[in-house]
Every structure is written in structure tokens, then in C-alpha cells.
Amino acid sequence: MQVRELTWFYEAIREDHRILPSHIAVFMALFQCWNQNDFQNPVPINRRQVMEAAKISGLATYHRCIRDLHVYGYIRYQPSYHPSKRSRVSFLIQV
């Protein structure tokens, strides 16, 4: 069985030389959040959980990856700026 959304992502990044391993790790952690929320778009995310799943310990690295994935058109990131509200991510996968 093929997961079309993952196939799309890996095909898209094959020629995108801006994407680093940290971007892939964050995207996969976000994808897991999406999966656990029945592919709800947008999906609420928890920064700490995403960082743990992506094996990223630096806050600056996390924010750079999220911002880059947003700017590069892989996700739409909606930060909450409120401590009790989660940020949200929409996946812009074209399958």
C-alpha cells in the first residue's frame, strides 16, 4: 500500500535543494500529528511534541524549519501566540 501524501512530499523535495534533514524530520513529525488527528486540516500542533518527535532540541532550528516549510509551500503555518491555544498547520499536499 502506498501513502500518496508521503510519495508526493518525497518527490517534491527530490529537486528542492533548500530542504535539509531537519526540514524532513519536522515535516514527518507534523505528518504524524496530522495522521493522529485523522488527517484533519488544519491540525493543532504542540511545539514540544513536534520537537521531540523530530529529534530537534533547538528552538531556533524548529522555528526555522516550520517557517521554511511554510514559505516553500509544503505547509501553511498558523501560529497562535497564545500560551493556552495551539498553533495550527495545514498540509498543502497536491495528490
N, C-alpha and C positions, 0 to 999 in steps of 0.2 A: 504494500500500500504506500502511496506517495502522498506526502503532505505538500500540496501545491503552494501554500504560502511560504514554506521554507525553501522550496525549489526556486520560487520567484526571487526571494532575497539573495540566495547564493548566486544565482545567475546575474542579478543586478550588480552585486558587489565584485564580481569577477573582473570587470573592467574599470571599477571605481577605485583608483589608486589612493584616494583620500581615506579609505576605510582601513583602520588598524585593528589588531586583535582585540583591543579594549572596546572598540565600537561593536564588534561581533559579540563579545561577551555581554555587553549591556543589552543589545538587541535581543539576544537569546533569553536573558533574564526577563525582559519585558514581554517577550513572546510567551514565556511560561506563565506570567501573570495573566496574560490575555487568555491562554488556554484554561487556566484555573477558574476564570470568570466566564466560561462558556462563550468565548470569542465575542464578548460584549465590546462594542466600540462606541465611545471611548471607554477605556478600562481605568479604574482608580489604581494608583500605584503608591507604594510605600518605599521611600528612598532607601531606608536601612535594609529592607528585604531585597530590593533590587541590587544594591551594592554587595550584599552577602552572596546572593546567587551568582553574580557576575565575577566574584572574587576580586572586587575592587575595594581598596581601603582608602583611597584618596578622594576627598570630596571634590577637589578641583577636576580630577580625572572623570568622575561621574558626571559633573555638570558639563564638562567639555563634550563628552560623548553624547549626552542627551541633546545638547544644543546642536552639535554637528548632525546627528541623525535627523533632527527636525529640519535644519537648513538644507540638508542634502535631499530631503523629500522622502525619507523612509518612514517617518512617523510625524504626527502633529502633537507637540508637547504643550500642555496647558498647565502651567504652574499655579498653585493655589495661593502661595504667600501667606497662608493662614495655618497656624500650628495644628488646629484640630480638623482641617479639611485636607483630603488627599489631592495631590496633583493628578492629572489625567493624561493618558496617552491614547491617541487614535492611530491605528495602523493604516498606512496608505498603500497597501499591497494591491497590485494590479494583476489578478489572475484571470 
